Amino acid sequence: MPPHPSDTEMLILHPLDPHALGCRRLCTYLPADPVTSPFAHVTRCDCFDMYKDLVPYAEALSWQKSLVKDRKALIERNEDTSDMLIALQHHPVYTLGTGSSEEYLNFNINKAPHDIYRTDRGGEVTYHGPGQLVMYPIINLRYHKMDLHWYLRALEEVIIRALYSTFSIKASRVEGLTGVWVGRANNLIDLVPLSGDQKLAAIGIKVSQWITHHGLALNVTTDLAPFQRIVPCGIRDRRVGSIKGLLGELLSIDDRQLIDITHKSLLKEFCEVFQFELCCVPMTMLNLSEGNQSIIVNEELN
């Protein structure tokens, strides 16, 4: 018989393992925090975990839209029972939000260095690429709190907790802006933000009938050079940073290990903040009926 999870443990199936249905790993979560979670009960969240894979942006967006469509149908039949999460990395790509301005592109859009997609999320232009962990929650906010500001702050909280619990990085929010920030610092033990100088994580969401998609992107080992070709999130007076760049010589592990550790911490904090029992499921269970509905602006690659 498989072990029964205790009050502070849950069983997680890993879809990348060929024996996924028989392979379990543990993730811990804490009791509900009244500041971040309005409910004390734990709900199920199915996780499509491809964090080691580079997934084309159009394909990932197609998955999200398909899952949102299916969940709306389940709600109508009163059969919606679990939230969902997609975790992955992307091939190099620039994405623009619904109302994004091309003035924040520092290149000719007809000669773009990477693919460009205009999507239905909020926010201005950003970059996704290898070394950046992306999480797309497909959450029914009716199970949590029907408040978009609460949801944005909860996503920020996931990242802030992960950075501190794993790397002792004291990240923070910046009033009036969305995302997670750190200041200049010089030691691992107490990386205190001085001025919100560097943005480590970007957040952009779309919510329809209280079902979310899009999500968060945390720079772990990301090459930051592509950010220099844009004005990230339309913010001109602040920089973009990464965990690797922030810790520098303090790191004694390679990029792959840093990605692994950060991914594990993000999932743990995601479970704690949203009070989820995470169950990773095989990718074959993704319904791809919706098809891609993003608009590609330019297909020219380096």
TILO-387671 format. One record per residue (C-alpha): residue in one letter; x negated, y, z negated; residue number from 1. Coordinates in nm, 4 decimals, decimal comma. Example, Ala and Ser with C-alpha at 12.3 -4.5 7.8 and 13.67 -1.06 7.14 Angstrom:
<node "A"; <-1,2300; -0,4500; -0,7800>; 1> <node "S"; <-1,3670; -0,1060; -0,7140>; 2> 
This chain:
<node "M"; <0,0000; 0,0000; 0,0000>; 1> <node "P"; <-0,1309; 0,3489; 0,0759>; 2> <node "P"; <-0,2126; 0,5681; -0,2256>; 3> <node "H"; <0,0682; 0,7878; -0,3501>; 4> <node "P"; <-0,0259; 1,1571; -0,3584>; 5> <node "S"; <-0,0366; 1,3150; -0,7020>; 6> <node "D"; <0,1223; 1,6471; -0,7876>; 7> <node "T"; <-0,1854; 1,8265; -0,6552>; 8> <node "E"; <-0,2692; 1,6143; -0,3511>; 9> <node "M"; <-0,1105; 1,5356; -0,0171>; 10> <node "L"; <-0,1818; 1,2851; 0,2569>; 11> <node "I"; <-0,2873; 1,4211; 0,5944>; 12> <node "L"; <-0,3095; 1,2310; 0,9205>; 13> <node "H"; <-0,5791; 1,3443; 1,1629>; 14> <node "P"; <-0,4687; 1,3344; 1,5284>; 15> <node "L"; <-0,8218; 1,3293; 1,6691>; 16> <node "D"; <-0,8875; 0,9902; 1,5115>; 17> <node "P"; <-0,7853; 0,7007; 1,7418>; 18> <node "H"; <-0,6463; 0,5300; 1,4316>; 19> <node "A"; <-0,4596; 0,8471; 1,3274>; 20> <node "L"; <-0,1565; 0,6666; 1,1948>; 21> <node "G"; <-0,3747; 0,4713; 0,9554>; 22> <node "C"; <-0,6389; 0,7299; 0,8699>; 23> <node "R"; <-0,5601; 0,9704; 0,5859>; 24> <node "R"; <-0,7552; 1,2483; 0,4248>; 25> <node "L"; <-0,6691; 1,4549; 0,1203>; 26> <node "C"; <-0,5955; 1,8228; 0,0906>; 27> <node "T"; <-0,5171; 1,9939; -0,2377>; 28> <node "Y"; <-0,2730; 2,2757; -0,2991>; 29> <node "L"; <-0,1801; 2,4850; -0,5996>; 30> <node "P"; <0,1595; 2,5639; -0,7549>; 31> <node "A"; <0,3493; 2,8421; -0,5836>; 32> <node "D"; <0,2042; 3,1870; -0,6355>; 33> <node "P"; <0,4956; 3,4261; -0,6964>; 34> <node "V"; <0,3002; 3,7035; -0,5248>; 35> <node "T"; <0,2636; 3,5197; -0,1939>; 36> <node "S"; <0,5309; 3,2494; -0,1944>; 37> <node "P"; <0,8916; 3,3308; -0,2866>; 38> <node "F"; <0,9853; 2,9654; -0,3366>; 39> <node "A"; <0,8557; 2,7011; -0,5730>; 40> <node "H"; <0,9368; 2,3961; -0,3608>; 41> <node "V"; <0,6962; 2,2331; -0,1153>; 42> <node "T"; <0,8023; 2,1871; 0,2462>; 43> <node "R"; <0,6576; 1,9703; 0,5229>; 44> <node "C"; <0,4421; 2,1188; 0,7970>; 45> <node "D"; <0,3382; 1,9088; 1,0978>; 46> <node "C"; <-0,0128; 2,0025; 1,2117>; 47> <node "F"; <-0,1472; 1,9576; 1,5644>; 48> <node "D"; <-0,5139; 1,9794; 1,4696>; 49> <node "M"; <-0,7560; 2,0371; 1,7584>; 50> <node "Y"; <-0,9928; 2,2703; 1,5780>; 51> <node "K"; <-1,3019; 2,1161; 1,7408>; 52> <node "D"; <-1,1562; 2,1498; 2,0917>; 53> <node "L"; <-1,1650; 2,4414; 2,3363>; 54> <node "V"; <-0,8090; 2,4744; 2,4647>; 55> <node "P"; <-0,7139; 2,6999; 2,7594>; 56> <node "Y"; <-0,5056; 2,9913; 2,6361>; 57> <node "A"; <-0,2209; 2,9286; 2,8809>; 58> <node "E"; <-0,1903; 2,5689; 2,7665>; 59> <node "A"; <-0,1754; 2,6629; 2,3977>; 60> <node "L"; <0,0857; 2,9304; 2,4666>; 61> <node "S"; <0,2925; 2,6773; 2,6583>; 62> <node "W"; <0,2849; 2,4428; 2,3577>; 63> <node "Q"; <0,3983; 2,7204; 2,1261>; 64> <node "K"; <0,6887; 2,8236; 2,3453>; 65> <node "S"; <0,7982; 2,4647; 2,3858>; 66> <node "L"; <0,7941; 2,4078; 2,0098>; 67> <node "V"; <0,9861; 2,7311; 1,9465>; 68> <node "K"; <1,2487; 2,6330; 2,2032>; 69> <node "D"; <1,2872; 2,2875; 2,0494>; 70> <node "R"; <1,3147; 2,4260; 1,6978>; 71> <node "K"; <1,5911; 2,6645; 1,7986>; 72> <node "A"; <1,7820; 2,3684; 1,9397>; 73> <node "L"; <1,7277; 2,1720; 1,6180>; 74> <node "I"; <1,8554; 2,4647; 1,4122>; 75> <node "E"; <2,1759; 2,4725; 1,6149>; 76> <node "R"; <2,2265; 2,1033; 1,5334>; 77> <node "N"; <2,1263; 2,1555; 1,1690>; 78> <node "E"; <1,8369; 1,9120; 1,2204>; 79> <node "D"; <1,5378; 2,1428; 1,1668>; 80> <node "T"; <1,3377; 1,9785; 0,8871>; 81> <node "S"; <0,9725; 2,0860; 0,9096>; 82> <node "D"; <0,7464; 2,3735; 1,0055>; 83> <node "M"; <0,4505; 2,3340; 1,2414>; 84> <node "L"; <0,0915; 2,4499; 1,2869>; 85> <node "I"; <-0,1456; 2,4358; 1,5840>; 86> <node "A"; <-0,5187; 2,4706; 1,5035>; 87> <node "L"; <-0,7761; 2,5074; 1,7816>; 88> <node "Q"; <-1,0421; 2,7150; 1,9543>; 89> <node "H"; <-1,0097; 2,8837; 2,2944>; 90> <node "H"; <-1,2196; 2,9179; 2,6056>; 91> <node "P"; <-1,3270; 3,2837; 2,6462>; 92> <node "V"; <-1,0202; 3,4969; 2,7130>; 93> <node "Y"; <-0,8852; 3,8467; 2,6546>; 94> <node "T"; <-0,5210; 3,8811; 2,5490>; 95> <node "L"; <-0,3012; 4,1880; 2,5391>; 96> <node "G"; <0,0122; 4,2339; 2,3330>; 97> <node "T"; <0,3507; 4,3352; 2,4698>; 98> <node "G"; <0,2785; 4,7063; 2,4609>; 99> <node "S"; <-0,1008; 4,6948; 2,4920>; 100> <node "S"; <-0,2700; 4,9765; 2,6807>; 101> <node "E"; <-0,5345; 4,9084; 2,9442>; 102> <node "E"; <-0,7236; 5,2143; 2,8163>; 103> <node "Y"; <-0,8756; 4,9815; 2,5559>; 104> <node "L"; <-1,0484; 4,7743; 2,8267>; 105> <node "N"; <-1,4070; 4,8874; 2,8907>; 106> <node "F"; <-1,4172; 4,7277; 3,2355>; 107> <node "N"; <-1,2351; 4,7301; 3,5667>; 108> <node "I"; <-0,9357; 4,5019; 3,5216>; 109> <node "N"; <-0,9916; 4,3683; 3,8746>; 110> <node "K"; <-1,3458; 4,2613; 3,7815>; 111> <node "A"; <-1,2833; 4,1299; 3,4327>; 112> <node "P"; <-1,5577; 3,9179; 3,2719>; 113> <node "H"; <-1,2991; 3,6621; 3,1503>; 114> <node "D"; <-0,9352; 3,5725; 3,2055>; 115> <node "I"; <-0,6850; 3,8302; 3,0817>; 116> <node "Y"; <-0,3360; 3,7433; 2,9611>; 117> <node "R"; <-0,0526; 3,9763; 2,8694>; 118> <node "T"; <0,1569; 3,7987; 2,6090>; 119> <node "D"; <0,4651; 3,8605; 2,3949>; 120> <node "R"; <0,2816; 3,9070; 2,0640>; 121> <node "G"; <0,2417; 4,2385; 1,8885>; 122> <node "G"; <-0,0831; 4,4328; 1,8812>; 123> <node "E"; <-0,3446; 4,5568; 2,1260>; 124> <node "V"; <-0,6185; 4,3734; 2,3159>; 125> <node "T"; <-0,8351; 4,1107; 2,1470>; 126> <node "Y"; <-1,0818; 3,8397; 2,2445>; 127> <node "H"; <-1,0717; 3,4647; 2,1793>; 128> <node "G"; <-1,3635; 3,2311; 2,2351>; 129> <node "P"; <-1,5753; 2,9433; 2,1036>; 130> <node "G"; <-1,6636; 2,9648; 1,7362>; 131> <node "Q"; <-1,3367; 3,1393; 1,6492>; 132> <node "L"; <-1,0811; 2,9348; 1,4557>; 133> <node "V"; <-0,7261; 3,0026; 1,5718>; 134> <node "M"; <-0,4112; 2,9011; 1,3852>; 135> <node "Y"; <-0,0653; 2,9248; 1,5426>; 136> <node "P"; <0,2074; 2,8630; 1,2801>; 137> <node "I"; <0,5509; 2,7769; 1,4186>; 138> <node "I"; <0,7389; 2,8639; 1,1012>; 139> <node "N"; <1,1076; 2,9084; 1,0300>; 140> <node "L"; <1,1026; 3,2102; 0,8006>; 141> <node "R"; <1,4472; 3,1113; 0,6721>; 142> <node "Y"; <1,2589; 2,8494; 0,4657>; 143> <node "H"; <1,0286; 3,1154; 0,3199>; 144> <node "K"; <1,1189; 3,4838; 0,3347>; 145> <node "M"; <1,2927; 3,6660; 0,6174>; 146> <node "D"; <1,0509; 3,9573; 0,6072>; 147> <node "L"; <0,7903; 4,0194; 0,8789>; 148> <node "H"; <0,5724; 4,2345; 0,6529>; 149> <node "W"; <0,5649; 3,9557; 0,3945>; 150> <node "Y"; <0,4668; 3,7066; 0,6661>; 151> <node "L"; <0,1794; 3,9242; 0,7928>; 152> <node "R"; <0,0502; 3,9750; 0,4384>; 153> <node "A"; <0,0785; 3,5990; 0,3752>; 154> <node "L"; <-0,1376; 3,5211; 0,6809>; 155> <node "E"; <-0,3925; 3,7745; 0,5584>; 156> <node "E"; <-0,3817; 3,6102; 0,2160>; 157> <node "V"; <-0,4690; 3,2703; 0,3659>; 158> <node "I"; <-0,7872; 3,4150; 0,5160>; 159> <node "I"; <-0,8813; 3,6255; 0,2130>; 160> <node "R"; <-0,8516; 3,3216; -0,0152>; 161> <node "A"; <-1,0480; 3,0965; 0,2216>; 162> <node "L"; <-1,3353; 3,3441; 0,2507>; 163> <node "Y"; <-1,3645; 3,3869; -0,1245>; 164> <node "S"; <-1,3098; 3,0279; -0,2363>; 165> <node "T"; <-1,5591; 2,8849; 0,0125>; 166> <node "F"; <-1,8173; 3,1593; 0,0704>; 167> <node "S"; <-1,7644; 3,4018; -0,2210>; 168> <node "I"; <-1,6898; 3,6699; 0,0387>; 169> <node "K"; <-1,4605; 3,9349; -0,1068>; 170> <node "A"; <-1,2532; 4,0358; 0,1921>; 171> <node "S"; <-0,9591; 4,2742; 0,1786>; 172> <node "R"; <-0,6815; 4,4461; 0,3663>; 173> <node "V"; <-0,7031; 4,8004; 0,5035>; 174> <node "E"; <-0,3989; 5,0169; 0,4455>; 175> <node "G"; <-0,2048; 5,0817; 0,7622>; 176> <node "L"; <-0,3843; 4,8091; 0,9599>; 177> <node "T"; <-0,3261; 4,4373; 1,0082>; 178> <node "G"; <-0,6077; 4,1849; 0,9663>; 179> <node "V"; <-0,8835; 4,0965; 0,7205>; 180> <node "W"; <-1,1882; 4,3144; 0,6600>; 181> <node "V"; <-1,5221; 4,3230; 0,4779>; 182> <node "G"; <-1,7726; 4,5990; 0,4127>; 183> <node "R"; <-2,1502; 4,6074; 0,4225>; 184> <node "A"; <-2,3101; 4,3796; 0,1657>; 185> <node "N"; <-2,6340; 4,1935; 0,1055>; 186> <node "N"; <-2,5685; 3,8863; -0,1030>; 187> <node "L"; <-2,3534; 3,5744; -0,0998>; 188> <node "I"; <-2,2469; 3,5808; -0,4635>; 189> <node "D"; <-2,0633; 3,9097; -0,4516>; 190> <node "L"; <-1,9878; 4,0285; -0,1005>; 191> <node "V"; <-1,7812; 4,3301; -0,2064>; 192> <node "P"; <-1,6125; 4,5295; 0,0728>; 193> <node "L"; <-1,7342; 4,8882; 0,0599>; 194> <node "S"; <-1,5398; 5,0496; 0,3392>; 195> <node "G"; <-1,3555; 4,7838; 0,5386>; 196> <node "D"; <-1,6310; 4,8229; 0,7968>; 197> <node "Q"; <-1,6039; 4,4859; 0,9760>; 198> <node "K"; <-1,2939; 4,3011; 1,0892>; 199> <node "L"; <-1,3395; 3,9254; 1,0491>; 200> <node "A"; <-0,9874; 3,8162; 1,1428>; 201> <node "A"; <-0,7158; 3,9432; 1,3745>; 202> <node "I"; <-0,3452; 3,8693; 1,3421>; 203> <node "G"; <-0,0741; 3,9055; 1,6037>; 204> <node "I"; <0,2707; 3,7479; 1,5869>; 205> <node "K"; <0,5981; 3,7058; 1,7698>; 206> <node "V"; <0,9184; 3,6237; 1,5793>; 207> <node "S"; <1,2414; 3,5197; 1,7505>; 208> <node "Q"; <1,5488; 3,4174; 1,5508>; 209> <node "W"; <1,3120; 3,3997; 1,2518>; 210> <node "I"; <1,0885; 3,1423; 1,4259>; 211> <node "T"; <0,7249; 3,2535; 1,4461>; 212> <node "H"; <0,4494; 3,1885; 1,6961>; 213> <node "H"; <0,1081; 3,3300; 1,7821>; 214> <node "G"; <-0,0861; 3,3796; 1,4579>; 215> <node "L"; <-0,4396; 3,4406; 1,3298>; 216> <node "A"; <-0,7948; 3,4209; 1,4638>; 217> <node "L"; <-1,0988; 3,4104; 1,2323>; 218> <node "N"; <-1,4476; 3,4730; 1,3681>; 219> <node "V"; <-1,6753; 3,2026; 1,2277>; 220> <node "T"; <-1,9702; 3,1550; 1,4660>; 221> <node "T"; <-1,8207; 3,3602; 1,7475>; 222> <node "D"; <-2,0416; 3,5386; 2,0015>; 223> <node "L"; <-1,9336; 3,8969; 1,9360>; 224> <node "A"; <-2,0707; 4,0408; 2,2632>; 225> <node "P"; <-1,7342; 4,0105; 2,4491>; 226> <node "F"; <-1,5758; 4,2384; 2,1866>; 227> <node "Q"; <-1,8053; 4,5158; 2,3102>; 228> <node "R"; <-1,6207; 4,5132; 2,6426>; 229> <node "I"; <-1,2939; 4,6175; 2,4726>; 230> <node "V"; <-1,1651; 4,8328; 2,1873>; 231> <node "P"; <-1,0528; 4,5438; 1,9637>; 232> <node "C"; <-0,6948; 4,5917; 1,8461>; 233> <node "G"; <-0,7175; 4,9524; 1,9672>; 234> <node "I"; <-0,9299; 5,0525; 1,6645>; 235> <node "R"; <-1,2269; 5,2628; 1,7737>; 236> <node "D"; <-1,3969; 5,3443; 1,4445>; 237> <node "R"; <-1,4527; 4,9932; 1,3050>; 238> <node "R"; <-1,6561; 4,6917; 1,4101>; 239> <node "V"; <-1,5832; 4,3231; 1,4536>; 240> <node "G"; <-1,7793; 4,0740; 1,2439>; 241> <node "S"; <-1,8119; 3,7014; 1,1855>; 242> <node "I"; <-1,8796; 3,4743; 0,8891>; 243> <node "K"; <-2,2110; 3,3655; 1,0407>; 244> <node "G"; <-2,3178; 3,7222; 1,1073>; 245> <node "L"; <-2,2189; 3,8331; 0,7592>; 246> <node "L"; <-2,4017; 3,5559; 0,5736>; 247> <node "G"; <-2,7042; 3,5455; 0,8017>; 248> <node "E"; <-3,0099; 3,3899; 0,6419>; 249> <node "L"; <-2,8078; 3,2778; 0,3410>; 250> <node "L"; <-2,6656; 2,9965; 0,5531>; 251> <node "S"; <-2,8342; 2,6579; 0,5278>; 252> <node "I"; <-2,5956; 2,4744; 0,7616>; 253> <node "D"; <-2,5525; 2,4662; 1,1386>; 254> <node "D"; <-2,2653; 2,6137; 1,3402>; 255> <node "R"; <-2,0743; 2,2868; 1,3613>; 256> <node "Q"; <-2,0821; 2,2414; 0,9841>; 257> <node "L"; <-1,9787; 2,6031; 0,9290>; 258> <node "I"; <-1,6767; 2,5535; 1,1554>; 259> <node "D"; <-1,5854; 2,2309; 0,9725>; 260> <node "I"; <-1,6076; 2,3886; 0,6273>; 261> <node "T"; <-1,4127; 2,6989; 0,7280>; 262> <node "H"; <-1,1408; 2,4920; 0,8943>; 263> <node "K"; <-1,0964; 2,2770; 0,5850>; 264> <node "S"; <-1,0698; 2,5849; 0,3640>; 265> <node "L"; <-0,8175; 2,7562; 0,5932>; 266> <node "L"; <-0,5890; 2,4532; 0,5905>; 267> <node "K"; <-0,6131; 2,4239; 0,2133>; 268> <node "E"; <-0,5269; 2,7896; 0,1567>; 269> <node "F"; <-0,2529; 2,7754; 0,4202>; 270> <node "C"; <-0,0916; 2,4935; 0,2219>; 271> <node "E"; <-0,1209; 2,6871; -0,1030>; 272> <node "V"; <0,0104; 3,0204; 0,0217>; 273> <node "F"; <0,3077; 2,8748; 0,2103>; 274> <node "Q"; <0,3569; 2,5769; -0,0230>; 275> <node "F"; <0,3257; 2,3214; 0,2549>; 276> <node "E"; <0,2633; 1,9513; 0,2583>; 277> <node "L"; <0,0537; 1,9237; 0,5726>; 278> <node "C"; <0,0919; 1,6162; 0,7913>; 279> <node "C"; <-0,1287; 1,6034; 1,1008>; 280> <node "V"; <0,0411; 1,4360; 1,3956>; 281> <node "P"; <-0,0882; 1,3077; 1,7331>; 282> <node "M"; <-0,0981; 1,5515; 2,0231>; 283> <node "T"; <0,1205; 1,3140; 2,2240>; 284> <node "M"; <0,4127; 1,4352; 2,0115>; 285> <node "L"; <0,3905; 1,7852; 2,1592>; 286> <node "N"; <0,6834; 1,8613; 2,3871>; 287> <node "L"; <0,5564; 2,0492; 2,6920>; 288> <node "S"; <0,8894; 2,1081; 2,8612>; 289> <node "E"; <0,8859; 2,4870; 2,8323>; 290> <node "G"; <0,5884; 2,5551; 3,0577>; 291> <node "N"; <0,3578; 2,8552; 3,0504>; 292> <node "Q"; <0,5334; 3,1912; 3,0273>; 293> <node "S"; <0,2356; 3,4203; 2,9835>; 294> <node "I"; <0,1380; 3,6547; 3,2623>; 295> <node "I"; <-0,2182; 3,6194; 3,3819>; 296> <node "V"; <-0,3589; 3,9545; 3,4841>; 297> <node "N"; <-0,6898; 3,8376; 3,6263>; 298> <node "E"; <-0,8285; 3,4891; 3,6860>; 299> <node "E"; <-1,1879; 3,5863; 3,7624>; 300> <node "L"; <-1,4429; 3,4227; 3,5306>; 301> <node "N"; <-1,8145; 3,4811; 3,4866>; 302> 
